[in-house]
Amino acid sequence: MVQNRSATLSLYVTEDGTVKKSHIHKTSGSFQTDRVFLRIVQTVQFQPANINGVPVPVWIVLPVSVTMKEEPTQPNFPS
């Protein structure tokens, strides 16, 4: 079984390209998946936005998605 999850995140990206604040703009419908998206995005280094060559902090909206394949499990019978 394949399961697709998508969400939209709002991120505050600082002058050095790090994510300082993040929240769910549109949920994936799964609290756990949303939390994973937020944890992962904290590790991303963005290229900073700039105005006239000067780095500036910005809020961005970032769509994210994941496809999960559930492997069938074999019953575990006692020997």
Contacts in CASP RR format, 6 or more apart in sequence:
PFRMAT RR
TARGET T0000
AUTHOR 0000-0000-0000
METHOD contacts of the structure
MODEL  1
MVQNRSATLSLYVTEDGTVKKSHIHKTSGSFQTDRVFLRIVQTVQFQPAN
INGVPVPVWIVLPVSVTMKEEPTQPNFPS
1 69 0 8 1.000
1 70 0 8 1.000
2 67 0 8 1.000
2 68 0 8 1.000
2 69 0 8 1.000
2 70 0 8 1.000
3 67 0 8 1.000
3 68 0 8 1.000
3 69 0 8 1.000
3 70 0 8 1.000
4 65 0 8 1.000
4 66 0 8 1.000
4 67 0 8 1.000
4 68 0 8 1.000
5 28 0 8 1.000
5 29 0 8 1.000
5 30 0 8 1.000
5 33 0 8 1.000
5 65 0 8 1.000
5 66 0 8 1.000
5 68 0 8 1.000
6 28 0 8 1.000
6 63 0 8 1.000
6 64 0 8 1.000
6 65 0 8 1.000
6 66 0 8 1.000
7 24 0 8 1.000
7 25 0 8 1.000
7 26 0 8 1.000
7 27 0 8 1.000
7 28 0 8 1.000
7 29 0 8 1.000
7 33 0 8 1.000
7 34 0 8 1.000
7 37 0 8 1.000
7 63 0 8 1.000
7 64 0 8 1.000
7 65 0 8 1.000
8 24 0 8 1.000
8 25 0 8 1.000
8 26 0 8 1.000
8 61 0 8 1.000
8 62 0 8 1.000
8 63 0 8 1.000
8 64 0 8 1.000
9 22 0 8 1.000
9 23 0 8 1.000
9 24 0 8 1.000
9 25 0 8 1.000
9 37 0 8 1.000
9 38 0 8 1.000
9 41 0 8 1.000
9 61 0 8 1.000
9 62 0 8 1.000
9 63 0 8 1.000
9 64 0 8 1.000
10 22 0 8 1.000
10 23 0 8 1.000
10 24 0 8 1.000
10 25 0 8 1.000
10 59 0 8 1.000
10 60 0 8 1.000
10 61 0 8 1.000
10 62 0 8 1.000
11 19 0 8 1.000
11 21 0 8 1.000
11 22 0 8 1.000
11 41 0 8 1.000
11 59 0 8 1.000
11 60 0 8 1.000
11 61 0 8 1.000
11 62 0 8 1.000
12 19 0 8 1.000
12 20 0 8 1.000
12 21 0 8 1.000
12 22 0 8 1.000
12 57 0 8 1.000
12 58 0 8 1.000
12 59 0 8 1.000
13 19 0 8 1.000
13 20 0 8 1.000
13 46 0 8 1.000
13 48 0 8 1.000
13 49 0 8 1.000
13 57 0 8 1.000
13 58 0 8 1.000
13 59 0 8 1.000
13 60 0 8 1.000
14 20 0 8 1.000
14 48 0 8 1.000
14 57 0 8 1.000
15 48 0 8 1.000
15 55 0 8 1.000
15 56 0 8 1.000
15 57 0 8 1.000
16 48 0 8 1.000
16 55 0 8 1.000
17 45 0 8 1.000
17 46 0 8 1.000
17 47 0 8 1.000
17 48 0 8 1.000
17 55 0 8 1.000
18 45 0 8 1.000
18 46 0 8 1.000
19 41 0 8 1.000
19 42 0 8 1.000
19 44 0 8 1.000
19 46 0 8 1.000
20 57 0 8 1.000
22 38 0 8 1.000
22 41 0 8 1.000
22 42 0 8 1.000
23 38 0 8 1.000
24 34 0 8 1.000
24 37 0 8 1.000
24 38 0 8 1.000
25 61 0 8 1.000
27 34 0 8 1.000
28 34 0 8 1.000
28 37 0 8 1.000
33 66 0 8 1.000
36 66 0 8 1.000
37 64 0 8 1.000
37 66 0 8 1.000
41 62 0 8 1.000
41 64 0 8 1.000
46 60 0 8 1.000
48 55 0 8 1.000
48 56 0 8 1.000
49 55 0 8 1.000
49 56 0 8 1.000
49 57 0 8 1.000
49 58 0 8 1.000
50 56 0 8 1.000
END
